[in-house]
């Protein structure tokens, strides 16, 4: 950042963001992918001077399971598997804090056939 905010952290941008994944293929047909996602603490939107408390860090876990046989693939994906409650974003302009909650656990399934 430039000017009066030079050297400050950019609001809503964590200094630490990491993902670790483990892919396991027990058979030719089955595949499991486990991912751990971490977002570090960050300043609220609007806090360019970094004067207020930070939004807390959070960690989520995702799981994807797939099965493939010839031209048919079935998949189930779970995002935020353990239903971690956290704020995706938030703002503080000096007269109060507003949070926007993140999506709770989400499970998706799909079936695909390749011709």
N, CA, C and O of each residue as an XYZ file, in Angstrom:
460
protein
N       0.843     -1.167      0.000
C       0.000      0.000      0.000
C       0.894      1.237      0.000
O       2.054      1.179      0.408
N       0.353      2.325     -0.449
C       1.112      3.569     -0.574
C       0.556      4.646      0.363
O      -0.484      4.457      0.995
N       1.252      5.756      0.441
C       0.781      6.894      1.223
C       0.780      6.616      2.710
O       1.689      5.971      3.233
N      -0.249      7.107      3.393
C      -0.351      6.967      4.850
C      -0.444      5.509      5.282
O      -0.125      5.181      6.424
N      -0.877      4.631      4.379
C      -1.039      3.218      4.718
C       0.160      2.367      4.290
O       0.098      1.139      4.350
N       1.223      2.995      3.869
C       2.420      2.275      3.435
C       2.909      1.356      4.566
O       3.000      1.770      5.722
N       3.217      0.122      4.214
C       3.695     -0.846      5.192
C       2.597     -1.561      5.947
O       2.888     -2.454      6.743
N       1.366     -1.205      5.729
C       0.232     -1.845      6.414
C      -0.207     -3.085      5.635
O       0.087     -3.226      4.448
N      -0.903     -3.964      6.314
C      -1.481     -5.137      5.654
C      -2.703     -4.719      4.857
O      -3.442     -3.822      5.260
N      -2.908     -5.367      3.737
C      -4.091     -5.094      2.921
C      -5.292     -5.759      3.587
O      -5.245     -6.958      3.863
N      -6.357     -5.022      3.850
C      -7.536     -5.609      4.484
C      -8.077     -6.805      3.696
O      -8.061     -6.819      2.465
N      -8.550     -7.794      4.431
C      -9.153     -9.020      3.906
C      -8.155     -9.960      3.238
O      -8.561    -10.983      2.687
N      -6.862     -9.644      3.270
C      -5.840    -10.507      2.666
C      -4.990    -11.106      3.787
O      -4.248    -10.382      4.451
N      -5.089    -12.426      4.008
C      -4.295    -13.042      5.070
C      -2.824    -13.138      4.671
O      -2.500    -13.252      3.489
N      -1.945    -13.090      5.658
C      -0.523    -13.303      5.373
C      -0.250    -14.780      5.126
O       0.707    -15.128      4.434
N      -1.076    -15.640      5.682
C      -0.897    -17.077      5.528
C      -2.156    -17.695      4.935
O      -3.261    -17.517      5.447
N      -1.961    -18.420      3.852
C      -3.040    -19.182      3.219
C      -2.395    -20.476      2.736
O      -1.450    -20.442      1.948
N      -2.901    -21.616      3.205
C      -2.267    -22.888      2.877
C      -3.303    -23.972      2.630
O      -4.384    -23.974      3.220
N      -2.950    -24.884      1.753
C      -3.758    -26.070      1.488
C      -2.828    -27.273      1.438
O      -1.781    -27.229      0.793
N      -3.211    -28.341      2.116
C      -2.478    -29.605      2.053
C      -3.469    -30.672      1.620
O      -4.575    -30.751      2.155
N      -3.079    -31.488      0.659
C      -3.981    -32.514      0.132
C      -3.312    -33.878      0.155
O      -2.097    -34.004      0.004
N      -4.138    -34.888      0.348
C      -3.693    -36.274      0.307
C      -4.605    -37.009     -0.660
O      -5.819    -37.058     -0.467
N      -4.018    -37.577     -1.694
C      -4.783    -38.324     -2.688
C      -4.484    -39.806     -2.494
O      -3.320    -40.206     -2.474
N      -5.529    -40.626     -2.349
C      -5.379    -42.059     -2.105
C      -6.192    -42.814     -3.139
O      -7.383    -42.559     -3.314
N      -5.543    -43.744     -3.821
C      -6.207    -44.533     -4.858
C      -6.070    -46.008     -4.469
O      -5.126    -46.672     -4.896
N      -7.007    -46.527     -3.659
C      -6.879    -47.899     -3.168
C      -7.022    -48.961     -4.258
O      -6.451    -50.047     -4.157
N      -7.783    -48.638     -5.292
C      -7.936    -49.550     -6.434
C      -7.933    -48.708     -7.700
O      -7.924    -47.479     -7.634
N      -7.940    -49.352     -8.825
C      -7.982    -48.633    -10.097
C      -9.277    -47.835    -10.237
O      -9.289    -46.793    -10.893
N     -10.357    -48.303     -9.635
C     -11.664    -47.656     -9.794
C     -11.915    -46.536     -8.780
O     -12.604    -45.566     -9.095
N     -11.366    -46.656     -7.575
C     -11.676    -45.713     -6.493
C     -10.577    -44.674     -6.298
O      -9.390    -44.963     -6.452
N     -10.999    -43.461     -5.958
C     -10.062    -42.382     -5.656
C     -10.625    -41.534     -4.511
O     -11.800    -41.168     -4.527
N      -9.795    -41.229     -3.533
C     -10.183    -40.371     -2.410
C      -9.206    -39.200     -2.336
O      -7.993    -39.385     -2.437
N      -9.740    -38.012     -2.163
C      -8.920    -36.808     -2.042
C      -9.357    -36.056     -0.789
O     -10.510    -35.639     -0.673
N      -8.435    -35.889      0.138
C      -8.687    -35.167      1.382
C      -7.854    -33.888      1.350
O      -6.647    -33.942      1.112
N      -8.482    -32.750      1.584
C      -7.779    -31.463      1.567
C      -8.062    -30.696      2.850
O      -9.202    -30.631      3.311
N      -7.020    -30.120      3.415
C      -7.128    -29.255      4.589
C      -6.743    -27.852      4.131
O      -5.664    -27.645      3.576
N      -7.631    -26.894      4.367
C      -7.448    -25.517      3.904
C      -7.374    -24.586      5.108
O      -8.239    -24.617      5.984
N      -6.337    -23.761      5.141
C      -6.184    -22.821      6.258
C      -6.091    -21.401      5.718
O      -5.350    -21.126      4.774
N      -6.853    -20.510      6.329
C      -6.799    -19.080      6.030
C      -6.412    -18.374      7.327
O      -7.096    -18.504      8.342
N      -5.320    -17.635      7.283
C      -4.842    -16.928      8.465
C      -5.704    -15.719      8.801
O      -6.585    -15.332      8.033
N      -5.438    -15.137      9.952
C      -6.196    -13.947     10.348
C      -5.886    -12.807      9.380
O      -4.831    -12.777      8.747
N      -6.822    -11.879      9.281
C      -6.664    -10.750      8.363
C      -7.472     -9.578      8.903
O      -8.409     -9.750      9.683
N      -7.086     -8.391      8.470
C      -7.818     -7.205      8.901
C      -9.151     -7.119      8.173
O      -9.287     -7.549      7.028
N     -10.119     -6.558      8.861
C     -11.439     -6.366      8.272
C     -11.353     -5.427      7.080
O     -10.477     -4.565      7.015
N     -12.268     -5.604      6.140
C     -12.381     -4.683      5.024
C     -12.649     -3.282      5.548
O     -13.407     -3.106      6.502
N     -12.036     -2.297      4.935
C     -12.207     -0.916      5.367
C     -11.157     -0.458      6.363
O     -10.991      0.742      6.581
N     -10.444     -1.403      6.973
C      -9.445     -1.056      7.984
C      -8.062     -0.942      7.339
O      -7.161     -1.720      7.650
N      -7.902      0.022      6.450
C      -6.625      0.180      5.745
C      -5.500      0.629      6.673
O      -4.328      0.419      6.360
N      -5.831      1.239      7.801
C      -4.818      1.670      8.772
C      -4.467      0.565      9.762
O      -3.579      0.744     10.596
N      -5.152     -0.575      9.681
C      -4.912     -1.715     10.575
C      -5.073     -1.335     12.045
O      -4.233     -1.682     12.875
N      -6.149     -0.624     12.362
C      -6.379     -0.136     13.719
C      -7.199     -1.076     14.589
O      -7.099     -1.018     15.814
N      -7.997     -1.928     13.993
C      -8.955     -2.727     14.748
C      -8.522     -4.187     14.812
O      -7.525     -4.580     14.205
N      -9.271     -4.970     15.543
C      -8.971     -6.394     15.677
C      -9.017     -7.075     14.311
O      -9.633     -6.578     13.368
N      -8.367     -8.196     14.234
C      -8.361     -8.974     12.989
C      -9.515     -9.977     12.983
O     -10.027    -10.369     14.032
N      -9.904    -10.376     11.791
C     -10.844    -11.486     11.660
C     -10.078    -12.754     12.034
O      -8.910    -12.883     11.669
N     -10.696    -13.692     12.750
C      -9.962    -14.880     13.175
C      -9.611    -15.811     12.008
O     -10.301    -15.853     10.989
N      -8.528    -16.546     12.193
C      -8.122    -17.566     11.230
C      -9.112    -18.731     11.291
O      -9.834    -18.890     12.274
N      -9.136    -19.535     10.240
C      -9.985    -20.725     10.248
C      -9.377    -21.810      9.371
O      -8.567    -21.538      8.484
N      -9.786    -23.045      9.640
C      -9.328    -24.203      8.875
C     -10.545    -25.048      8.529
O     -11.393    -25.308      9.382
N     -10.625    -25.472      7.280
C     -11.711    -26.345      6.839
C     -11.125    -27.600      6.201
O      -9.957    -27.636      5.812
N     -11.963    -28.624      6.104
C     -11.564    -29.896      5.505
C     -12.550    -30.232      4.396
O     -13.763    -30.121      4.574
N     -12.019    -30.644      3.254
C     -12.832    -31.072      2.113
C     -12.511    -32.531      1.807
O     -11.389    -32.989      2.025
N     -13.501    -33.251      1.304
C     -13.313    -34.657      0.938
C     -14.007    -34.922     -0.386
O     -15.152    -34.519     -0.592
N     -13.304    -35.602     -1.279
C     -13.883    -35.999     -2.564
C     -13.639    -37.495     -2.746
O     -12.526    -37.983     -2.548
N     -14.683    -38.206     -3.122
C     -14.598    -39.642     -3.388
C     -15.147    -39.878     -4.783
O     -16.221    -39.389     -5.132
N     -14.398    -40.636     -5.580
C     -14.892    -40.932     -6.930
C     -14.677    -42.403     -7.261
O     -13.783    -43.066     -6.735
N     -15.521    -42.876     -8.140
C     -15.473    -44.258     -8.627
C     -15.624    -44.208    -10.139
O     -16.535    -43.560    -10.654
N     -14.732    -44.890    -10.852
C     -14.778    -44.886    -12.314
C     -14.688    -46.313    -12.816
O     -13.803    -47.079    -12.434
N     -15.623    -46.643    -13.676
C     -15.656    -47.959    -14.322
C     -15.972    -47.739    -15.791
O     -17.069    -47.309    -16.148
N     -15.007    -48.036    -16.626
C     -15.120    -47.797    -18.078
C     -15.495    -46.350    -18.349
O     -14.714    -45.447    -18.047
N     -16.670    -46.112    -18.909
C     -17.078    -44.753    -19.291
C     -17.908    -44.043    -18.219
O     -18.329    -42.905    -18.425
N     -18.144    -44.681    -17.105
C     -19.005    -44.127    -16.062
C     -18.169    -43.654    -14.866
O     -17.313    -44.384    -14.367
N     -18.430    -42.432    -14.422
C     -17.751    -41.881    -13.243
C     -18.804    -41.336    -12.283
O     -19.678    -40.566    -12.681
N     -18.714    -41.738    -11.020
C     -19.593    -41.216     -9.964
C     -18.707    -40.494     -8.952
O     -17.648    -40.996     -8.575
N     -19.150    -39.307     -8.513
C     -18.367    -38.515     -7.565
C     -19.257    -37.943     -6.470
O     -20.408    -37.573     -6.702
N     -18.693    -37.885     -5.283
C     -19.312    -37.176     -4.159
C     -18.237    -36.258     -3.582
O     -17.133    -36.704     -3.266
N     -18.565    -34.984     -3.448
C     -17.646    -33.992     -2.884
C     -18.296    -33.351     -1.665
O     -19.473    -32.993     -1.694
N     -17.536    -33.214     -0.617
C     -18.007    -32.518      0.585
C     -17.053    -31.364      0.866
O     -15.864    -31.576      1.104
N     -17.580    -30.146      0.836
C     -16.793    -28.966      1.205
C     -17.143    -28.593      2.634
O     -18.304    -28.661      3.039
N     -16.134    -28.199      3.393
C     -16.324    -27.849      4.801
C     -16.969    -29.035      5.535
O     -18.000    -28.903      6.193
N     -16.330    -30.174      5.397
C     -16.849    -31.454      5.887
C     -17.321    -31.417      7.339
O     -18.351    -32.011      7.658
N     -16.603    -30.741      8.217
C     -16.954    -30.715      9.641
C     -17.805    -29.505     10.018
O     -17.969    -29.192     11.197
N     -18.344    -28.831      9.007
C     -19.288    -27.725      9.188
C     -18.729    -26.615     10.083
O     -19.406    -26.138     10.995
N     -17.489    -26.214      9.809
C     -16.840    -25.131     10.552
C     -17.602    -23.832     10.323
O     -17.906    -23.478      9.184
N     -17.909    -23.125     11.402
C     -18.594    -21.828     11.323
C     -17.540    -20.725     11.344
O     -16.762    -20.617     12.292
N     -17.522    -19.918     10.304
C     -16.548    -18.834     10.225
C     -17.087    -17.733      9.326
O     -18.047    -17.928      8.581
N     -16.452    -16.580      9.414
C     -16.852    -15.446      8.573
C     -15.995    -15.447      7.313
O     -14.766    -15.458      7.384
N     -16.652    -15.436      6.170
C     -15.932    -15.388      4.897
C     -15.327    -14.014      4.679
O     -14.229    -13.889      4.136
N     -16.035    -13.001      5.096
C     -15.550    -11.625      4.971
C     -16.221    -10.770      6.041
O     -17.213    -11.175      6.647
N     -15.678     -9.617      6.255
C     -16.236     -8.714      7.250
C     -15.685     -7.317      7.049
O     -14.650     -7.130      6.410
N     -16.382     -6.342      7.598
C     -15.989     -4.947      7.412
C     -16.044     -4.204      8.732
O     -16.908     -4.464      9.569
N     -15.114     -3.278      8.909
C     -15.089     -2.412     10.076
C     -14.589     -1.047      9.622
O     -13.426     -0.886      9.253
N     -15.478     -0.082      9.656
C     -15.120      1.280      9.266
C     -15.003      2.196     10.478
O     -15.047      3.419     10.345
N     -14.853      1.596     11.676
C     -14.669      2.387     12.878
C     -15.920      2.605     13.694
O     -15.847      3.163     14.789
N     -17.075      2.180     13.191
C     -18.313      2.372     13.953
C     -19.112      1.079     14.059
O     -20.341      1.097     14.122
N     -18.406     -0.029     14.079
C     -19.061     -1.323     14.226
C     -18.500     -2.320     13.234
O     -17.878     -1.955     12.236
N     -18.732     -3.568     13.528
C     -18.205     -4.651     12.706
C     -19.350     -5.412     12.071
O     -20.342     -5.724     12.730
N     -19.212     -5.708     10.793
C     -20.193     -6.522     10.065
C     -19.503     -7.779      9.562
O     -18.417     -7.718      8.985
N     -20.145     -8.917      9.786
C     -19.616    -10.200      9.324
C     -20.535    -10.776      8.257
O     -21.748    -10.569      8.289
N     -19.948    -11.495      7.321
C     -20.714    -12.256      6.337
C     -20.324    -13.715      6.510
O     -19.197    -14.096      6.196
N     -21.243    -14.532      7.005
C     -20.887    -15.922      7.274
C     -20.589    -16.692      5.991
O     -21.148    -16.423      4.928
N     -19.689    -17.656      6.134
C     -19.335    -18.516      5.009
C     -20.377    -19.620      4.858
O     -21.196    -19.865      5.744
N     -20.315    -20.257      3.734
C     -21.202    -21.384      3.454
C     -20.934    -22.501      4.464
O     -19.783    -22.786      4.794
N     -21.994    -23.122      4.944
C     -21.822    -24.262      5.838
C     -21.449    -25.484      4.991
O     -21.135    -25.359      3.808
N     -21.488    -26.652      5.608
C     -21.142    -27.876      4.877
C     -21.969    -27.964      3.592
O     -23.170    -27.690      3.589
N     -21.308    -28.349      2.512
C     -21.990    -28.510      1.228
C     -21.560    -29.842      0.627
O     -20.372    -30.154      0.555
N     -22.543    -30.616      0.200
C     -22.264    -31.923     -0.399
C     -22.834    -31.944     -1.805
O     -23.993    -31.598     -2.034
N     -21.992    -32.359     -2.739
C     -22.370    -32.417     -4.146
C     -22.125    -33.823     -4.666
O     -21.183    -34.498     -4.249
N     -22.968    -34.249     -5.566
C     -22.782    -35.547     -6.217
C     -23.026    -35.380     -7.705
O     -23.867    -34.588     -8.129
N     -22.283    -36.131     -8.482
C     -22.545    -36.115     -9.919
C     -22.220    -37.472    -10.516
O     -21.422    -38.249     -9.991
N     -22.862    -37.712    -11.613
C     -22.705    -38.956    -12.360
C     -22.424    -38.566    -13.798
O     -23.172    -37.791    -14.395
N     -21.340    -39.105    -14.361
C     -20.957    -38.729    -15.720
C     -20.719    -39.980    -16.557
O     -20.101    -40.948    -16.113
N     -21.226    -39.922    -17.774
C     -20.980    -41.002    -18.732
C     -20.326    -40.401    -19.964
O     -20.867    -39.474    -20.566
N     -19.179    -40.917    -20.339
C     -18.462    -40.445    -21.524
C     -18.770    -41.361    -22.698
O     -18.552    -42.571    -22.637
N     -19.279    -40.764    -23.765
C     -19.611    -41.533    -24.967
C     -18.403    -41.702    -25.853
O     -18.496    -42.325    -26.911
